[in-house]
Every structure is written in structure tokens, then in C-alpha cells.
Amino acid sequence: MNHDVWYIVLGIVFGVAASIPTSLLIVAAAKGSRQSEASYWQQQQTRPNPPAVTDAEWQELPSFVVTTTAVHVIGTEYTGQDD
């Protein structure tokens, strides 16, 4: 056989040999990802629901008060008093 043919055959052999570990690594990573996803959903299903809040309890919850603050616009004179 010609030397060029040997180079082609060796290239193919080593290329295939190099791709096998890469393929195994990809399969292992995909398998681990599926297992972690399955365990996540299993944990979500076994998680208890939050306690129900009755209307009376809802009325007792603290309400948030909206307050306003003075804003100073840069480039205008600040008097320190609200308009």
C-alpha cells in the first residue's frame, strides 16, 4: 500500500479511538443530569403544602403602608421644603 493510504487509515483509526472517550463522557453527563432532574421532581412531590390562611387570619396580617419621599432634581435649587 501507498504511504498516503496508511496515513488515511491511521487517521481514521485514531479519530474513532479518540471519539469513544468523548462519547462516553457525554453519555455519563447526560445520565447524571437525568438522575438529578428526577430527584428534584421527587422532592417537589413530597414537599408539604403551605398551611391555609383563613379570612380572619388574613385580616390580621400586617398591611404595607405606602409613603412618599421628597426628591431633589439635580440642577434645580433645593430649599429643603416640600412643595
Buried (B, 14 or more C-beta within 10 A) or exposed (E): EEEEEEEEEEEEEEEEEEEEEEEEEEEEEEEEEEEEEEEEEEEEEEEEEEEEEEEEEEEEEEEEEEEEEEEEEEEEEEEEEEE
